[in-house]
Amino acid sequence: TSEYGGHTTNLDLHSGGNSIKIGQQTGSGNADHSVKLYTYGGENNSMFVKQNGNGNKTLNMTVRTDGGTQSVVQKDSGAHTATVDLRGSYHTDLNLVQQGSTTQSYSLVQTCQTSGGCTVSVTQGN
């Protein structure tokens, strides 16, 4: 198989101690991918982003809290989008899955003020 796509990743960290893994894949066709991942002071987070398949995939994620685990998987042929902004005095653990052949869109601004952190889990598509 061959892989095509306009893979783009912009990463702008103003923090430390983060573990970040980003994967972008097409397989065949001409899908565009884009990830912008900013932390702006969020430290010691574990972040994972996967984009794959035909169709545009876009993610903007800003994490301004410490010590959370964030996972976003965009897969299959739908033109999925996601915008995530995590804030607050405590971390937010995020698990977002966008899948299927129809376009999935999600936007979140989370301000966690719960001691021990917050959790958001969303699955879109089939």
DOVOTOR-58017 format. One line per field, with one value per residue: residue number from 1; x, y, z of N, C-alpha, C in turn; residue in one letter. Coordinates in steps of 0.02 Angstrom, whole numbers. Layout:
pos c(NUM/...)
nu c(X/...)
nv c(Y/...)
nw c(Z/...)
cau c(X/...)
cav c(Y/...)
caw c(Z/...)
cu c(X/...)
cv c(Y/...)
cw c(Z/...)
code c(A/...)
This chain:
pos c(1/2/3/4/5/6/7/8/9/10/11/12/13/14/15/16/17/18/19/20/21/22/23/24/25/26/27/28/29/30/31/32/33/34/35/36/37/38/39/40/41/42/43/44/45/46/47/48/49/50/51/52/53/54/55/56/57/58/59/60/61/62/63/64/65/66/67/68/69/70/71/72/73/74/75/76/77/78/79/80/81/82/83/84/85/86/87/88/89/90/91/92/93/94/95/96/97/98/99/100/101/102/103/104/105/106/107/108/109/110/111/112/113/114/115/116/117/118/119/120/121/122/123/124/125/126)
nu c(42/14/50/-27/-55/-82/2/15/87/85/170/176/251/254/303/346/397/300/227/212/128/101/14/-8/-95/-137/-151/-208/-256/-297/-299/-306/-220/-212/-139/-137/-59/-52/21/48/95/42/94/178/86/9/-8/-98/-125/-210/-233/-315/-353/-457/-516/-532/-446/-443/-374/-368/-289/-273/-189/-192/-172/-101/-32/-126/-209/-230/-317/-348/-429/-449/-526/-554/-652/-721/-733/-673/-675/-603/-598/-516/-498/-421/-433/-412/-392/-360/-318/-383/-435/-449/-540/-570/-653/-673/-756/-795/-884/-956/-951/-886/-898/-828/-819/-741/-727/-656/-657/-583/-618/-618/-555/-434/-460/-541/-645/-675/-760/-793/-873/-895/-989/-998)
nv c(-59/116/274/427/601/760/780/869/937/1045/1097/1173/1198/1262/1214/1071/897/822/683/641/572/562/508/497/444/380/275/249/357/532/603/740/789/862/927/1026/1057/1124/1164/1263/1283/1173/1032/871/786/651/627/573/560/506/500/444/366/403/566/727/763/848/925/1028/1056/1114/1106/1154/1112/1008/841/753/630/620/564/556/488/485/408/303/343/464/644/706/822/906/1007/1049/1113/1117/1166/1236/1207/1077/920/855/703/637/548/531/473/474/407/308/326/441/618/676/791/884/987/1057/1146/1131/1162/1110/1097/1008/920/795/780/776/684/650/563/518/444/449/411/260)
nw c(0/-19/55/64/88/164/284/434/577/710/850/1001/1138/1301/1419/1522/1542/1476/1391/1228/1090/921/780/606/464/302/205/73/-62/-46/79/193/340/501/647/787/931/1083/1239/1336/1472/1536/1620/1634/1570/1481/1317/1174/1003/862/689/544/383/238/202/276/425/575/718/859/1006/1168/1317/1477/1604/1734/1738/1675/1569/1400/1262/1092/958/791/660/515/367/377/381/508/646/788/932/1075/1236/1383/1548/1714/1894/1917/1837/1680/1621/1463/1342/1181/1041/871/739/592/433/415/442/594/727/861/1004/1146/1296/1443/1613/1748/1916/2015/2149/2130/1998/1833/1718/1548/1427/1264/1126/956/811/709)
cau c(0/50/20/-27/-91/-47/13/41/84/116/176/202/253/284/300/392/376/244/240/166/134/55/20/-51/-90/-191/-158/-212/-298/-266/-327/-267/-220/-184/-141/-104/-61/-19/11/47/104/20/153/171/29/21/-54/-95/-170/-205/-277/-302/-406/-474/-558/-494/-446/-416/-377/-333/-296/-232/-193/-162/-171/-45/-41/-182/-200/-275/-313/-396/-421/-492/-510/-599/-651/-756/-693/-685/-642/-608/-564/-517/-461/-427/-411/-433/-343/-345/-312/-439/-420/-494/-539/-615/-647/-715/-747/-848/-879/-989/-912/-898/-870/-832/-784/-746/-687/-666/-622/-590/-606/-631/-493/-428/-466/-603/-640/-721/-754/-842/-864/-940/-988/-1012)
cav c(0/180/323/496/646/822/776/930/940/1103/1082/1234/1185/1309/1174/1014/834/792/628/653/528/581/468/517/392/380/209/265/415/597/635/790/782/920/926/1080/1035/1174/1149/1327/1277/1107/989/802/755/599/643/528/580/465/517/398/357/455/619/775/755/909/927/1081/1037/1153/1077/1203/1082/962/773/717/585/639/521/571/444/500/355/286/389/526/706/723/880/909/1062/1034/1161/1094/1217/1226/1195/1006/891/820/645/640/494/550/431/493/352/296/359/506/669/687/854/890/1044/1055/1187/1100/1193/1063/1124/951/891/728/784/765/635/657/508/526/406/472/371/188)
caw c(0/-18/100/40/133/182/356/465/650/743/921/1032/1210/1348/1480/1521/1571/1440/1346/1172/1033/869/720/551/413/254/175/2/-72/-37/139/229/412/535/720/823/1001/1125/1310/1372/1544/1561/1628/1655/1538/1432/1262/1116/948/802/634/489/335/190/230/316/498/605/791/896/1077/1214/1384/1524/1671/1746/1760/1647/1513/1347/1203/1039/900/734/614/461/310/390/388/578/676/861/964/1146/1277/1452/1596/1782/1945/1918/1771/1649/1579/1405/1293/1127/981/815/692/543/367/417/476/665/751/933/1033/1219/1341/1509/1669/1803/1982/2060/2174/2103/1926/1798/1663/1492/1380/1210/1065/903/751/714)
cu c(44/13/28/-64/-49/-37/45/34/119/114/209/199/285/283/348/361/319/269/188/181/80/67/-29/-41/-148/-202/-161/-260/-261/-294/-279/-272/-193/-190/-107/-112/-20/-28/12/48/80/79/133/106/52/-32/-43/-146/-157/-255/-264/-359/-417/-522/-515/-500/-413/-423/-339/-342/-248/-242/-156/-160/-115/-70/-98/-161/-252/-263/-368/-380/-473/-476/-567/-603/-689/-709/-705/-648/-649/-570/-570/-474/-473/-394/-430/-376/-321/-348/-379/-411/-473/-485/-592/-601/-698/-703/-804/-837/-915/-947/-934/-864/-880/-792/-794/-700/-703/-625/-633/-570/-619/-566/-491/-438/-535/-591/-694/-708/-811/-823/-917/-933/-999/-950)
cv c(62/228/392/538/706/826/841/923/1003/1090/1141/1225/1242/1277/1116/952/799/734/632/604/547/537/492/468/399/310/214/324/479/635/687/775/846/909/990/1063/1084/1153/1211/1320/1212/1060/919/769/700/608/597/552/534/490/468/398/415/504/664/760/817/904/989/1062/1080/1124/1123/1177/1030/892/733/669/602/594/540/528/464/448/345/344/454/585/734/787/876/972/1051/1086/1142/1144/1196/1214/1122/979/862/763/642/579/510/506/457/441/348/336/426/555/677/751/859/950/1043/1108/1163/1138/1150/1096/1071/922/817/725/768/715/650/600/513/480/429/426/298/147)
cw c(0/27/71/91/149/257/383/540/673/817/954/1108/1248/1417/1474/1550/1536/1396/1290/1116/983/808/668/494/364/226/100/-6/-57/23/167/303/442/610/743/896/1042/1197/1354/1448/1574/1562/1650/1630/1491/1377/1203/1065/890/750/578/440/289/220/274/389/527/681/814/969/1118/1283/1431/1595/1675/1762/1732/1591/1460/1287/1154/979/849/681/564/411/321/399/458/598/752/884/1039/1182/1350/1499/1667/1830/1948/1847/1746/1607/1524/1362/1240/1067/930/760/643/479/365/459/549/686/826/956/1108/1249/1411/1561/1730/1869/2035/2084/2153/2028/1899/1741/1612/1444/1329/1152/1015/843/764/706)
code c(T/S/E/Y/G/G/H/T/T/N/L/D/L/H/S/G/G/N/S/I/K/I/G/Q/Q/T/G/S/G/N/A/D/H/S/V/K/L/Y/T/Y/G/G/E/N/N/S/M/F/V/K/Q/N/G/N/G/N/K/T/L/N/M/T/V/R/T/D/G/G/T/Q/S/V/V/Q/K/D/S/G/A/H/T/A/T/V/D/L/R/G/S/Y/H/T/D/L/N/L/V/Q/Q/G/S/T/T/Q/S/Y/S/L/V/Q/T/C/Q/T/S/G/G/C/T/V/S/V/T/Q/G/N)
